Amino acid sequence: MPLLLEPLSRLIDAGGVVLVIIVAVSSALFAMVLERGLYWHFTHRRARREVIERWIARREHASWSALTLREVWTRELIARLRRPLPWLKLLVALCPLLGLLGTVTGMIHVFDSLALSDIGQARAMADGVARATLPTMAGMAVAVVGLLFTTRLEHVIRREDQRLHDRMARAVEDSHA
């Protein structure tokens, strides 16, 4: 196991403290994405089925109050799906900013190394450049992947909203047929 963690440890050492923060933010981001997948698979499907069954069990489906109730039920269900979206978007937006912070701190490290050492000491400068570029790259990579997940989740939620309305309407038609 230590052999697997050694390259990661060297990467984090080269990227500095900001890279550790980016790793923590990306861990939170992907934990939230995983949680949404588990919520969808285990909780949302059951809740959707219960809402549809409650709707079918109603005696009346065509009045304004019945349609309003259906809308309230579907909005509550979709709102539970949307709940973490603002946090996901925040974490996605935070990653490039943290990468930029890593660039700034890395460049400060480069200038400090140049000021404290001989002009010919390329190793100190290379360490500083790595400290400047690695967090930027990591922040952008996490942001792009997080943006893909967030966009996909928004698409799935919009599609689920439409399907839920369609299923409830179709369920009433099927129960009367």
C-alpha positions in Angstrom: 0.0 0.0 0.0 2.8 2.5 0.8 4.1 2.0 -2.8 0.7 3.2 -4.1 0.6 6.3 -1.9 4.2 7.3 -2.5 3.6 8.9 -5.9 0.6 10.7 -4.5 2.6 11.9 -1.6 5.3 13.3 -3.9 2.7 15.0 -6.1 1.1 16.7 -3.1 4.6 17.7 -1.8 5.3 19.2 -5.2 2.0 21.1 -5.4 2.1 22.5 -1.9 -0.7 23.2 0.6 -3.1 24.5 -1.9 -3.1 21.1 -3.7 -4.0 19.4 -0.4 -7.0 21.8 -0.2 -8.0 21.0 -3.8 -7.8 17.3 -3.0 -10.1 17.9 0.0 -12.6 19.9 -2.1 -12.6 17.4 -4.9 -13.2 14.6 -2.3 -16.2 16.5 -1.0 -17.4 17.2 -4.5 -17.2 13.5 -5.6 -18.7 12.3 -2.3 -21.7 14.5 -3.0 -22.0 13.1 -6.5 -21.8 9.6 -5.2 -24.4 10.5 -2.6 -26.8 11.7 -5.3 -26.3 8.4 -7.2 -27.1 6.4 -4.1 -30.0 8.6 -3.3 -31.4 8.2 -6.8 -31.0 4.4 -6.7 -32.2 3.7 -3.2 -34.4 6.5 -2.1 -35.8 8.5 -5.0 -37.2 5.6 -6.9 -39.2 4.4 -3.9 -40.4 8.0 -3.2 -41.4 8.4 -6.8 -43.4 5.1 -6.7 -45.1 6.2 -3.5 -46.1 9.6 -5.0 -47.5 7.9 -8.1 -49.4 5.4 -6.0 -50.9 8.1 -3.8 -51.9 10.0 -7.0 -53.6 6.9 -8.4 -55.4 6.2 -5.1 -57.1 9.6 -5.2 -60.7 9.4 -6.3 -60.5 12.7 -8.2 -57.8 13.8 -10.6 -59.2 16.5 -12.9 -60.1 19.4 -10.6 -57.9 22.4 -10.0 -57.1 21.3 -6.4 -56.2 17.8 -7.5 -53.9 19.1 -10.2 -52.4 21.6 -7.7 -51.8 18.8 -5.3 -50.1 16.7 -8.0 -47.9 19.6 -8.8 -47.0 20.1 -5.1 -46.1 16.5 -4.7 -43.9 16.4 -7.9 -42.2 19.7 -6.9 -41.3 18.3 -3.5 -39.9 15.2 -5.0 -37.8 17.2 -7.6 -36.7 19.7 -4.9 -35.2 16.8 -2.9 -33.2 15.8 -6.0 -32.1 19.4 -6.5 -31.1 20.1 -2.9 -27.3 19.6 -3.2 -27.0 21.4 -6.6 -26.0 24.8 -5.2 -23.3 23.1 -3.1 -22.0 21.2 -6.1 -21.9 24.3 -8.2 -20.1 26.2 -5.4 -17.4 23.5 -5.1 -17.0 23.4 -8.9 -16.5 27.2 -9.0 -14.1 27.0 -6.0 -11.7 24.6 -7.7 -10.3 27.0 -10.4 -10.0 29.7 -7.8 -8.0 27.4 -5.5 -5.8 26.5 -8.6 -5.2 30.2 -9.1 -4.3 30.6 -5.4 -1.8 27.8 -5.9 -0.3 29.6 -8.9 0.2 32.7 -6.8 1.7 30.9 -3.9 3.9 28.9 -6.2 5.2 32.0 -7.9 5.9 33.6 -4.5 7.9 30.5 -3.7 9.8 30.9 -7.0 10.7 34.5 -6.2 11.7 33.6 -2.7 13.9 30.9 -4.0 15.5 33.2 -6.5 16.1 35.9 -3.9 17.6 33.5 -1.3 19.8 31.4 -3.7 22.3 31.8 -6.5 21.0 32.6 -9.9 22.3 29.3 -11.1 20.2 27.2 -8.8 17.7 25.8 -11.2 16.3 23.2 -8.8 14.7 25.8 -6.5 13.1 27.5 -9.4 11.8 24.2 -10.9 10.2 23.4 -7.5 8.5 26.7 -7.4 7.2 26.4 -11.0 5.9 22.9 -10.2 4.3 24.4 -7.1 2.7 27.0 -9.3 1.4 24.8 -12.1 0.3 21.6 -10.3 -2.5 23.3 -8.3 -3.7 25.2 -11.4 -3.9 22.0 -13.4 -5.5 20.1 -10.6 -8.1 22.8 -9.9 -9.1 23.0 -13.6 -9.2 19.2 -14.0 -11.5 18.8 -10.9 -13.6 21.8 -12.0 -14.1 20.3 -15.5 -15.1 16.8 -14.2 -17.3 18.4 -11.5 -19.0 20.6 -14.2 -19.7 17.5 -16.3 -21.2 15.7 -13.3 -23.3 18.8 -12.3 -24.5 19.4 -15.8 -25.5 15.7 -16.2 -27.3 15.8 -12.8 -29.2 18.9 -13.9 -30.2 17.2 -17.1 -31.3 14.0 -15.3 -33.4 16.1 -12.9 -35.1 18.0 -15.7 -35.8 14.7 -17.5 -37.1 13.1 -14.3 -39.5 16.1 -13.7 -41.0 15.6 -17.2 -41.2 11.9 -16.8 -42.8 12.1 -13.4 -45.6 14.4 -14.8 -46.0 12.0 -17.7 -46.1 8.9 -15.6 -48.7 10.4 -13.2 -50.9 11.5 -16.1 -50.5 8.1 -17.8 -51.2 6.2 -14.5 -54.5 7.9 -14.1 -55.5 7.1 -17.7 -54.4 3.5 -17.2 -56.4 3.2 -14.0 -59.6 4.4 -15.7 -59.2 2.2 -18.8 
